Amino acid sequence: MQEAHREIRAAYAASTVTVYQAYAPEIGLPAVREGRFPAAWKRGRMTWIKPSFLWMMYRCGWATKPGQETVLAVEISRDGFEWALRNACLSSYVPGVHPDRATWQRRLKRSPTRIQWDPERDLRLQPLPYRSLQLGLSGEAARRYADEWTVGIRNVTPLAHEVHALVGDSDLDSAQRLLPQERPYPADDGLLSHLRPCRP
């Protein structure tokens, strides 16, 4: 089945959705122990969350890049996730979505969240012909994410290493079976209409 060009795909349950981030151990490990982000996590900075496990692997190099050695699966409330989507602006100007560049710039400046659609990745981290959601949180959104939306935090670094080793051995079937089960997120038109270009 062909994937929609721009569609949120994620592992989710009735009230939560899983997103991924990667941090240095001094941030990531306390977050796992405490089940929430520690005081050292800067709530005033923009932070990017990714529902795609493989896009996270692409970004952090299978947990090998400096400062990204600890990969976290952060379970957040769907209410919070959807609030972030409703209050988001696309991170770049797209004719047909925004009336003009000045309007987009004003929206971007006041939006607590921003959206990027980047090429999804396969097990070899090569780009696929459809896009994956990246959600940037700043200001109120970052604070809510850290202190209200987060339900649980797991360390999935061992999973990243295991999948990477299988890919290195060209055992893609076994690697695929270990991946989180991501599926289209049930987002109605009102949730995403302001995020999509007129043409895919």
N, CA, C and O of each residue as an XYZ file, in Angstrom:
800
protein
N       0.846     -1.195      0.000
C       0.000      0.000      0.000
C       0.881      1.245      0.000
O       1.822      1.347      0.787
N       0.579      2.166     -0.864
C       1.369      3.391     -0.955
C       1.039      4.321      0.211
O      -0.125      4.534      0.552
N       2.105      4.871      0.816
C       1.914      5.770      1.941
C       1.522      7.158      1.450
O       1.964      7.598      0.388
N       0.688      7.846      2.232
C       0.384      9.237      1.917
C       1.666     10.057      2.000
O       2.532      9.806      2.838
N       1.767     11.047      1.109
C       3.026     11.802      1.024
C       3.341     12.521      2.324
O       4.483     12.495      2.783
N       2.352     13.157      2.920
C       2.513     13.821      4.217
C       1.427     13.311      5.147
O       0.252     13.645      4.997
N       1.834     12.507      6.099
C       0.888     11.878      7.014
C       1.634     11.586      8.309
O       2.787     11.156      8.289
N       0.966     11.823      9.435
C       1.581     11.487     10.713
C       1.482      9.984     10.916
O       0.388      9.418     10.909
N       2.619      9.345     11.097
C       2.672      7.923     11.444
C       3.385      7.813     12.781
O       4.448      8.401     12.978
N       2.795      7.059     13.695
C       3.334      7.002     15.056
C       2.863      5.728     15.739
O       1.894      5.095     15.318
N       3.573      5.365     16.807
C       3.087      4.340     17.734
C       2.220      5.062     18.763
O       2.679      5.997     19.420
N       0.980      4.633     18.899
C       0.088      5.323     19.822
C      -0.889      4.339     20.448
O      -1.144      3.258     19.917
N      -1.431      4.750     21.602
C      -2.443      3.981     22.307
C      -3.679      4.869     22.455
O      -3.782      5.909     21.803
N      -4.607      4.461     23.304
C      -5.869      5.192     23.408
C      -5.662      6.635     23.849
O      -6.357      7.531     23.370
N      -4.713      6.872     24.759
C      -4.564      8.225     25.294
C      -3.157      8.778     25.161
O      -2.902      9.904     25.588
N      -2.237      8.019     24.580
C      -0.845      8.467     24.471
C      -0.286      8.228     23.080
O      -0.811      7.423     22.311
N       0.786      8.941     22.770
C       1.529      8.770     21.522
C       3.017      8.797     21.874
O       3.430      9.528     22.774
N       3.814      8.006     21.171
C       5.248      7.918     21.450
C       6.028      8.778     20.470
O       5.826      8.699     19.258
N       6.918      9.596     21.005
C       7.825     10.402     20.193
C       9.248     10.107     20.655
O       9.457      9.565     21.741
N      10.217     10.465     19.827
C      11.614     10.133     20.108
C      12.481     11.382     20.150
O      12.276     12.348     19.416
N      13.467     11.314     21.052
C      14.501     12.335     21.137
C      15.810     11.654     21.507
O      15.807     10.537     22.023
N      16.917     12.317     21.247
C      18.226     11.781     21.627
C      19.010     12.855     22.362
O      19.038     14.014     21.947
N      19.642     12.460     23.455
C      20.366     13.389     24.315
C      21.690     12.789     24.754
O      21.927     11.591     24.603
N      22.539     13.633     25.293
C      23.722     13.151     25.993
C      23.265     12.388     27.239
O      22.181     12.655     27.759
N      24.079     11.439     27.725
C      23.672     10.643     28.884
C      23.331     11.475     30.112
O      22.467     11.083     30.896
N      23.994     12.618     30.296
C      23.723     13.393     31.510
C      22.313     13.992     31.533
O      21.825     14.375     32.596
N      21.664     14.074     30.388
C      20.256     14.476     30.329
C      19.367     13.238     30.201
O      18.384     13.096     30.928
N      19.714     12.349     29.279
C      18.859     11.213     28.971
C      18.692     10.230     30.116
O      17.576      9.780     30.377
N      19.762      9.886     30.801
C      19.664      8.869     31.851
C      18.869      9.341     33.066
O      18.050      8.575     33.576
N      19.074     10.577     33.558
C      18.196     11.048     34.640
C      16.727     11.116     34.211
O      15.835     10.849     35.016
N      16.477     11.467     32.966
C      15.090     11.524     32.487
C      14.437     10.144     32.571
O      13.272     10.024     32.949
N      15.194      9.106     32.216
C      14.665      7.745     32.297
C      14.434      7.352     33.756
O      13.392      6.787     34.089
N      15.389      7.645     34.613
C      15.260      7.279     36.031
C      14.059      7.949     36.686
O      13.324      7.320     37.448
N      13.867      9.232     36.383
C      12.837     10.017     37.057
C      11.489      9.986     36.338
O      10.467     10.373     36.904
N      11.495      9.522     35.086
C      10.256      9.513     34.325
C       9.811     10.883     33.868
O       8.681     11.053     33.411
N      10.682     11.855     33.988
C      10.406     13.225     33.530
C      11.736     13.910     33.273
O      12.783     13.444     33.722
N      11.689     15.014     32.551
C      12.931     15.698     32.226
C      13.486     16.416     33.453
O      12.737     17.067     34.181
N      14.791     16.304     33.684
C      15.381     16.916     34.878
C      15.466     18.434     34.746
O      15.205     19.002     33.686
N      15.836     19.068     35.846
C      15.943     20.534     35.852
C      16.969     21.029     34.842
O      16.851     22.143     34.332
N      17.985     20.202     34.548
C      19.018     20.595     33.585
C      18.483     20.686     32.157
O      19.122     21.281     31.290
N      17.310     20.094     31.914
C      16.694     20.173     30.580
C      16.139     21.590     30.418
O      15.281     22.015     31.191
N      16.621     22.306     29.431
C      16.304     23.730     29.290
C      14.914     23.922     28.677
O      14.703     23.690     27.487
N      13.988     24.347     29.513
C      12.618     24.531     29.063
C      12.437     25.778     28.216
O      11.390     25.947     27.591
N      13.432     26.654     28.182
C      13.331     27.862     27.372
C      13.821     27.693     25.944
O      13.722     28.619     25.140
N      14.348     26.520     25.623
C      14.875     26.271     24.271
C      13.856     25.530     23.429
O      12.972     24.852     23.954
N      13.990     25.668     22.101
C      13.163     24.841     21.222
C      13.684     23.407     21.260
O      14.891     23.166     21.238
N      12.747     22.464     21.317
C      13.097     21.052     21.296
C      12.268     20.378     20.214
O      11.097     20.708     20.031
N      12.869     19.434     19.495
C      12.193     18.757     18.388
C      11.862     17.326     18.784
O      12.712     16.592     19.288
N      10.610     16.943     18.546
C      10.180     15.575     18.809
C       9.798     14.919     17.488
O       9.338     15.580     16.557
N      10.000     13.599     17.426
C       9.847     12.864     16.181
C       9.061     11.586     16.433
O       9.520     10.741     17.202
N       7.907     11.409     15.825
C       7.162     10.157     15.993
C       7.788      8.971     15.262
O       7.414      7.829     15.527
N       8.725      9.210     14.353
C       9.336      8.153     13.559
C      10.631      7.663     14.198
O      11.581      8.430     14.352
N      10.668      6.388     14.568
C      11.878      5.797     15.144
C      13.039      5.844     14.154
O      14.157      6.197     14.528
N      12.783      5.490     12.896
C      13.881      5.451     11.922
C      14.371      6.844     11.565
O      15.553      7.016     11.267
N      13.491      7.851     11.587
C      14.005      9.200     11.350
C      14.891      9.625     12.513
O      15.887     10.322     12.318
N      14.529      9.205     13.720
C      15.389      9.495     14.870
C      16.739      8.808     14.710
O      17.773      9.383     15.049
N      16.733      7.578     14.195
C      17.998      6.866     13.968
C      18.865      7.592     12.940
O      20.086      7.666     13.078
N      18.216      8.120     11.915
C      18.936      8.912     10.916
C      19.545     10.150     11.560
O      20.694     10.499     11.291
N      18.771     10.804     12.406
C      19.233     12.050     13.025
C      20.393     11.814     13.997
O      21.339     12.600     14.037
N      20.322     10.742     14.772
C      21.339     10.511     15.808
C      22.396      9.508     15.395
O      23.283      9.187     16.186
N      22.320      8.998     14.151
C      23.315      8.032     13.698
C      23.317      6.768     14.530
O      24.373      6.292     14.947
N      22.129      6.221     14.773
C      21.992      5.015     15.605
C      22.615      5.229     16.994
O      23.266      4.333     17.530
N      22.413      6.402     17.562
C      22.888      6.749     18.911
C      24.410      6.786     18.997
O      24.994      6.399     20.009
N      25.048      7.259     17.922
C      26.518      7.364     17.927
C      27.009      8.804     17.861
O      28.181      9.065     18.133
N      26.136      9.747     17.506
C      26.597     11.128     17.366
C      26.826     11.752     18.743
O      26.067     11.483     19.673
N      27.859     12.580     18.884
C      28.126     13.229     20.171
C      26.914     14.035     20.647
O      26.314     14.795     19.887
N      26.575     13.850     21.914
C      25.431     14.540     22.482
C      24.102     13.886     22.173
O      23.059     14.378     22.602
N      24.118     12.773     21.429
C      22.882     12.068     21.075
C      23.020     10.572     21.324
O      22.436      9.762     20.604
N      23.787     10.207     22.336
C      24.085      8.800     22.588
C      22.970      8.065     23.329
O      22.980      6.836     23.400
N      22.012      8.805     23.880
C      20.915      8.187     24.627
C      19.604      8.507     23.923
O      19.177      9.661     23.877
N      18.973      7.475     23.377
C      17.722      7.671     22.634
C      16.549      7.381     23.560
O      16.474      6.320     24.181
N      15.650      8.329     23.639
C      14.491      8.232     24.503
C      13.219      8.046     23.691
O      13.005      8.714     22.678
N      12.377      7.125     24.154
C      10.998      7.035     23.681
C      10.149      7.731     24.727
O      10.021      7.245     25.851
N       9.573      8.854     24.369
C       8.820      9.679     25.312
C       7.338      9.496     25.014
O       6.857      9.844     23.935
N       6.632      8.949     25.980
C       5.198      8.760     25.828
C       4.503     10.009     26.347
O       4.643     10.372     27.515
N       3.750     10.663     25.467
C       3.059     11.894     25.851
C       1.560     11.730     25.614
O       1.121     10.841     24.884
N       0.800     12.597     26.241
C      -0.653     12.518     26.068
C      -1.045     12.920     24.649
O      -0.453     13.820     24.053
N      -2.042     12.239     24.131
C      -2.539     12.616     22.811
C      -3.165     13.994     22.839
O      -3.105     14.721     21.847
N      -3.768     14.369     23.967
C      -4.322     15.722     24.072
C      -3.222     16.768     23.883
O      -3.418     17.757     23.177
N      -2.070     16.549     24.511
C      -0.955     17.476     24.368
C      -0.412     17.492     22.954
O      -0.145     18.557     22.397
N      -0.250     16.320     22.374
C       0.255     16.201     21.006
C      -0.657     16.953     20.038
O      -0.182     17.672     19.159
N      -1.955     16.782     20.204
C      -2.900     17.430     19.296
C      -2.979     18.936     19.546
O      -3.212     19.707     18.616
N      -2.785     19.359     20.803
C      -2.691     20.794     21.066
C      -1.510     21.376     20.302
O      -1.615     22.447     19.703
N      -0.377     20.659     20.326
C       0.814     21.130     19.614
C       0.545     21.236     18.117
O       0.977     22.196     17.479
N      -0.153     20.272     17.558
C      -0.464     20.312     16.127
C      -1.395     21.478     15.795
O      -1.183     22.183     14.808
N      -2.411     21.675     16.608
C      -3.378     22.748     16.332
C      -2.732     24.134     16.419
O      -3.170     25.076     15.759
N      -1.703     24.241     17.230
C      -1.059     25.539     17.442
C       0.230     25.695     16.644
O       1.032     26.584     16.927
N       0.431     24.843     15.657
C       1.686     24.831     14.903
C       1.616     25.682     13.647
O       0.545     25.967     13.111
N       2.788     26.071     13.208
C       2.980     26.735     11.915
C       4.060     25.969     11.166
O       5.003     25.468     11.777
N       3.931     25.875      9.860
C       4.994     25.248      9.076
C       6.284     26.045      9.235
O       6.256     27.273      9.318
N       7.409     25.344      9.276
C       8.695     26.004      9.527
C       9.229     26.741      8.312
O      10.198     27.492      8.422
N       8.617     26.540      7.164
C       9.036     27.285      5.971
C       7.797     27.758      5.216
O       6.720     27.172      5.327
N       7.975     28.821      4.455
C       6.868     29.417      3.708
C       6.463     28.515      2.545
O       7.308     28.077      1.763
N       5.164     28.244      2.440
C       4.642     27.400      1.365
C       3.483     28.141      0.688
O       2.419     28.290      1.289
N       3.669     28.601     -0.536
C       2.555     29.232     -1.250
C       1.371     28.271     -1.337
O       1.548     27.080     -1.593
N       0.189     28.785     -1.127
C      -0.985     27.928     -1.137
C      -1.432     27.523      0.254
O      -2.610     27.243      0.474
N      -0.498     27.489      1.192
C      -0.844     27.275      2.595
C      -0.974     28.629      3.288
O      -1.918     28.870      4.041
N      -0.010     29.505      3.019
C       0.016     30.848      3.602
C      -0.355     31.871      2.521
O       0.092     31.751      1.381
N      -1.152     32.856      2.864
C      -1.531     33.864      1.864
C      -0.322     34.569      1.256
O      -0.305     34.866      0.061
N       0.686     34.836      2.084
C       1.897     35.483      1.598
C       2.997     35.261      2.639
O       2.734     34.784      3.743
N       4.221     35.611      2.272
C       5.366     35.345      3.143
C       5.276     36.130      4.461
O       5.657     35.617      5.514
N       4.780     37.354      4.405
C       4.679     38.167      5.616
C       3.701     37.553      6.612
O       3.952     37.558      7.817
N       2.572     37.018      6.104
C       1.606     36.363      6.978
C       2.228     35.140      7.636
O       2.058     34.916      8.835
N       2.952     34.350      6.846
C       3.647     33.179      7.411
C       4.629     33.589      8.491
O       4.681     32.955      9.545
N       5.410     34.636      8.257
C       6.393     35.069      9.245
C       5.733     35.494     10.553
O       6.251     35.210     11.633
N       4.605     36.167     10.458
C       3.880     36.566     11.667
C       3.366     35.346     12.425
O       3.457     35.277     13.650
N       2.825     34.387     11.677
C       2.320     33.171     12.323
C       3.459     32.386     12.972
O       3.317     31.877     14.083
N       4.569     32.294     12.280
C       5.712     31.546     12.813
C       6.210     32.173     14.106
O       6.553     31.475     15.061
N       6.245     33.492     14.121
C       6.770     34.197     15.295
C       5.919     33.966     16.535
O       6.448     33.885     17.644
N       4.595     33.856     16.356
C       3.730     33.728     17.527
C       3.326     32.276     17.828
O       2.687     32.016     18.848
N       3.690     31.337     16.956
C       3.304     29.942     17.177
C       4.253     29.261     18.157
O       5.470     29.377     18.009
N       3.727     28.557     19.151
C       4.594     27.844     20.086
C       5.155     26.545     19.515
O       6.063     25.948     20.092
N       4.613     26.112     18.384
C       5.109     24.878     17.752
C       5.282     25.102     16.260
O       4.608     25.935     15.653
N       6.199     24.339     15.688
C       6.405     24.406     14.240
C       6.571     23.009     13.676
O       7.005     22.081     14.360
N       6.213     22.891     12.405
C       6.168     21.598     11.721
C       7.167     21.574     10.572
O       7.291     22.536      9.813
N       7.876     20.456     10.460
C       8.656     20.147      9.258
C       8.232     18.771      8.768
O       7.947     17.872      9.559
N       8.196     18.627      7.454
C       7.954     17.322      6.841
C       9.251     16.927      6.132
O       9.591     17.491      5.092
N       9.958     15.975      6.686
C      11.241     15.540      6.127
C      11.124     14.124      5.583
O      10.295     13.351      6.062
N      11.945     13.765      4.583
C      11.829     12.417      4.015
C      11.956     11.325      5.077
O      12.914     11.301      5.850
N      10.979     10.429      5.100
C      11.071      9.263      5.974
C      12.270      8.416      5.543
O      12.764      8.563      4.425
N      12.734      7.534      6.423
C      13.933      6.739      6.177
C      13.613      5.246      6.244
O      12.712      4.816      6.963
N      14.379      4.470      5.471
C      14.257      3.018      5.563
C      15.300      2.479      6.542
O      15.989      3.257      7.202
N      15.419      1.172      6.638
C      16.338      0.580      7.611
C      17.798      0.923      7.340
O      18.622      0.912      8.255
N      18.113      1.222      6.107
C      19.481      1.649      5.784
C      19.624      3.174      5.844
O      20.638      3.740      5.435
N      18.574      3.820      6.369
C      18.513      5.272      6.560
C      18.554      6.048      5.249
O      18.953      7.212      5.212
N      18.137      5.387      4.179
C      17.995      6.061      2.891
C      16.612      6.709      2.820
O      15.659      6.192      3.402
N      16.492      7.849      2.104
C      15.199      8.546      2.060
C      14.139      7.754      1.307
O      14.425      7.108      0.299
N      12.926      7.813      1.806
C      11.763      7.203      1.170
C      10.957      8.306      0.472
O      11.165      9.486      0.753
N      10.047      7.941     -0.428
C       9.351      8.963     -1.223
C       8.179      9.614     -0.497
O       7.362     10.282     -1.130
N       8.082      9.435      0.804
C       7.059     10.130      1.564
C       7.696     10.758      2.800
O       8.841     10.463      3.142
N       6.940     11.622      3.459
C       7.512     12.498      4.473
C       7.126     12.081      5.889
O       6.098     11.446      6.124
N       7.990     12.463      6.814
C       7.815     12.174      8.231
C       7.709     13.482      9.003
O       8.387     14.458      8.684
N       6.858     13.494     10.014
C       6.619     14.689     10.813
C       7.758     14.942     11.794
O       8.204     14.028     12.487
N       8.223     16.181     11.847
C       9.094     16.663     12.923
C       8.354     17.840     13.561
O       7.880     18.737     12.863
N       8.262     17.828     14.884
C       7.475     18.826     15.602
C       8.381     19.585     16.567
O       8.906     19.011     17.521
N       8.559     20.884     16.307
C       9.396     21.724     17.156
C       8.552     22.432     18.206
O       7.533     23.048     17.893
N       8.993     22.336     19.459
C       8.257     22.921     20.584
C       9.089     24.024     21.208
O      10.274     23.841     21.486
N       8.461     25.172     21.427
C       9.159     26.268     22.096
C       8.204     26.937     23.067
O       6.992     26.734     23.005
N       8.770     27.748     23.974
C       7.953     28.521     24.897
C       6.969     27.658     25.662
O       7.349     26.678     26.304
N       5.691     28.036     25.586
C       4.646     27.323     26.318
C       4.608     25.842     25.953
O       4.409     24.996     26.825
N       4.799     25.518     24.668
C       4.728     24.128     24.229
C       5.846     23.289     24.850
O       5.605     22.161     25.279
N       7.061     23.828     24.901
C       8.177     23.078     25.493
C       7.930     22.840     26.980
O       8.190     21.748     27.486
N       7.433     23.849     27.673
C       7.152     23.687     29.102
C       6.047     22.660     29.334
O       6.156     21.819     30.226
N       4.995     22.726     28.542
C       3.912     21.749     28.689
C       4.403     20.333     28.385
O       4.047     19.379     29.077
N       5.213     20.213     27.358
C       5.766     18.905     26.996
C       6.517     18.300     28.176
O       6.287     17.145     28.533
N       7.407     19.069     28.777
C       8.248     18.546     29.843
C       7.480     18.303     31.134
O       7.743     17.330     31.841
N       6.530     19.181     31.444
C       5.950     19.175     32.780
C       4.491     18.727     32.859
O       3.979     18.463     33.947
N       3.816     18.640     31.699
C       2.403     18.247     31.723
C       2.103     17.044     30.831
O       1.398     16.125     31.246
N       2.635     17.048     29.610
C       2.249     16.017     28.644
C       2.961     14.691     28.846
O       2.404     13.641     28.525
N       4.174     14.715     29.370
C       4.979     13.498     29.445
C       4.395     12.523     30.460
O       4.207     12.852     31.631
N       4.114     11.316     29.980
C       3.541     10.252     30.806
C       4.627      9.271     31.246
O       4.574      8.740     32.355
N       5.604      9.032     30.385
C       6.680      8.102     30.699
C       7.834      8.269     29.717
O       7.653      8.754     28.600
N       9.021      7.858     30.151
C      10.225      7.965     29.319
C      10.982      6.644     29.405
O      11.296      6.172     30.497
N      11.273      6.052     28.251
C      12.028      4.797     28.192
C      13.340      5.011     27.444
O      13.425      5.831     26.530
N      14.334      4.276     27.842
C      15.625      4.285     27.153
C      15.586      3.217     26.061
O      15.579      2.023     26.357
N      15.562      3.645     24.810
C      15.530      2.690     23.697
C      16.878      2.641     22.972
O      16.957      2.195     21.827
N      17.927      3.099     23.642
C      19.273      3.002     23.052
C      19.643      1.553     22.758
O      20.158      1.283     21.673
N      19.405      0.593     23.680
C      19.724     -0.801     23.344
C      18.986     -1.298     22.106
O      19.547     -2.051     21.310
N      17.738     -0.887     21.940
C      16.994     -1.261     20.735
C      17.659     -0.675     19.499
O      17.793     -1.358     18.483
N      18.074      0.577     19.577
C      18.759      1.209     18.442
C      20.009      0.422     18.063
O      20.261      0.185     16.882
N      20.785      0.023     19.052
C      22.015     -0.730     18.779
C      21.706     -2.107     18.190
O      22.392     -2.572     17.280
N      20.662     -2.752     18.721
C      20.304     -4.087     18.229
C      19.837     -4.035     16.776
O      20.250     -4.852     15.953
N      18.974     -3.070     16.470
C      18.491     -2.944     15.088
C      19.652     -2.601     14.163
O      19.760     -3.151     13.067
N      20.511     -1.704     14.598
C      21.661     -1.310     13.786
C      22.558     -2.508     13.484
O      23.026     -2.666     12.356
N      22.799     -3.352     14.490
C      23.639     -4.533     14.283
C      23.011     -5.475     13.257
O      23.715     -6.018     12.406
N      21.709     -5.672     13.331
C      21.028     -6.540     12.365
C      21.105     -5.959     10.961
O      21.309     -6.689      9.991
N      20.941     -4.646     10.854
C      21.068     -4.005      9.535
C      22.492     -4.201      9.012
O      22.688     -4.477      7.828
N      23.489     -4.058      9.896
C      24.872     -4.264      9.490
C      25.139     -5.673      9.001
O      26.007     -5.894      8.157
N      24.379     -6.635      9.540
C      24.506     -8.033      9.108
C      23.591     -8.350      7.935
O      23.493     -9.504      7.517
N      22.919     -7.333      7.399
C      21.966     -7.468      6.283
C      20.781     -8.365      6.629
O      20.158     -8.944      5.739
N      20.468     -8.483      7.913
C      19.294     -9.240      8.350
C      18.137     -8.258      8.522
O      17.705     -7.969      9.638
N      17.652     -7.757      7.399
C      16.636     -6.707      7.437
C      15.287     -7.207      7.943
O      14.535     -6.448      8.554
N      14.977     -8.479      7.694
C      13.705     -9.016      8.177
C      13.661     -9.011      9.703
O      12.662     -8.610     10.301
N      14.754     -9.461     10.330
C      14.801     -9.461     11.800
C      14.785     -8.036     12.333
O      14.126     -7.753     13.333
N      15.508     -7.134     11.669
C      15.521     -5.735     12.089
C      14.123     -5.135     12.003
O      13.697     -4.413     12.905
N      13.417     -5.430     10.929
C      12.070     -4.889     10.734
C      11.134     -5.342     11.845
O      10.294     -4.568     12.305
N      11.272     -6.586     12.277
C      10.381     -7.116     13.315
C      10.576     -6.413     14.658
O       9.664     -6.403     15.485
N      11.737     -5.834     14.880
C      12.011     -5.151     16.143
C      11.513     -3.709     16.177
O      11.432     -3.106     17.247
N      11.181     -3.158     15.021
C      10.797     -1.744     14.972
C       9.471     -1.500     15.676
O       8.587     -2.357     15.651
N       9.324     -0.334     16.306
C       8.014      0.038     16.852
C       6.961      0.034     15.751
O       7.237      0.376     14.601
N       5.761     -0.356     16.126
C       4.671     -0.453     15.148
C       4.028      0.918     14.960
O       3.137      1.315     15.711
N       4.496      1.621     13.952
C       3.963      2.950     13.645
C       2.884      2.839     12.578
O       3.039      2.129     11.584
N       1.797      3.548     12.804
C       0.670      3.509     11.873
C       0.091      4.902     11.715
O       0.366      5.777     12.536
N      -0.704      5.128     10.682
C      -1.261      6.464     10.480
C      -2.009      6.945     11.719
O      -2.833      6.228     12.286
N      -1.702      8.171     12.122
C      -2.334      8.748     13.303
C      -3.703      9.302     12.912
O      -3.821      9.979     11.891
N      -4.738      9.028     13.704
C      -6.091      9.470     13.330
C      -6.296     10.965     13.552
O      -6.838     11.396     14.569
N      -5.852     11.726     12.586
C      -5.956     13.185     12.669
C      -7.030     13.654     11.698
O      -6.951     13.394     10.497
N      -8.035     14.348     12.229
C      -9.088     14.837     11.341
C      -8.599     16.069     10.571
O      -7.538     16.618     10.867
N      -9.378     16.484      9.594
C      -8.960     17.592      8.730
C      -8.704     18.871      9.517
O      -7.795     19.632      9.188
N      -9.498     19.109     10.551
C      -9.312     20.313     11.331
C      -7.993     20.362     12.066
O      -7.496     21.440     12.392
N      -7.416     19.180     12.332
C      -6.145     19.117     13.051
C      -4.964     19.443     12.152
O      -3.971     20.004     12.613
N      -5.062     19.098     10.872
C      -3.907     19.198      9.975
C      -4.081     20.142      8.797
O      -3.118     20.394      8.073
N      -5.265     20.666      8.587
C      -5.518     21.422      7.354
C      -4.585     22.620      7.209
O      -4.200     22.956      6.089
N      -4.218     23.262      8.286
C      -3.350     24.444      8.208
C      -1.874     24.075      8.034
O      -1.025     24.958      7.908
N      -1.568     22.768      8.025
C      -0.184     22.312      7.919
C       0.156     21.755      6.541
O       1.323     21.503      6.239
N      -0.851     21.566      5.718
C      -0.625     20.876      4.450
C      -0.638     21.828      3.276
O      -1.503     22.701      3.189
N       0.316     21.669      2.366
C       0.242     22.420      1.109
C      -0.968     21.963      0.320
O      -1.532     20.897      0.568
N      -1.351     22.788     -0.629
C      -2.479     22.408     -1.490
C      -2.156     21.189     -2.318
O      -3.034     20.374     -2.602
N      -0.885     21.053     -2.714
C      -0.463     19.921     -3.519
C       0.605     19.149     -2.751
O       1.478     19.756     -2.132
N       0.546     17.803     -2.785
C       1.566     17.013     -2.092
C       2.904     17.102     -2.789
O       3.877     16.496     -2.339
